[in-house]
Amino acid sequence: MTTLTSSLEAELSYYLDGWSTILIKPNSKRPPAPWAASQHQRRTPAEIHHDRSGQTPWNIGLICGSISGYTVIDIDPAGLEYYQTVLSQLLPPTRTHRTPRGGFHLIYQYHPGF
């Protein structure tokens, strides 16, 4: 297993995996600028290096959909019981990430219309 030591390494790793990324403001879920273009064109490694060269500790946002090849279902803490009793019976097992607020993300391969 590879351990990434910086957000630059993480973002470049996501780039190599084919994922489209955006900057996210520290301690936030919001980007510092409009991000619609990232749904159609990935940032280049040079742009990633440039954006990470300053002092701001940006978080990383991953763009879902056809550009990155995956879909994410966000289960908030308030929806955990519904997920456990209903959705978990309907959805296939998949990669799951915990979220900082106690929910989780179900990550699936992208399929149009899903």
Disulfide bonds with the S-S distance in Angstrom:
none
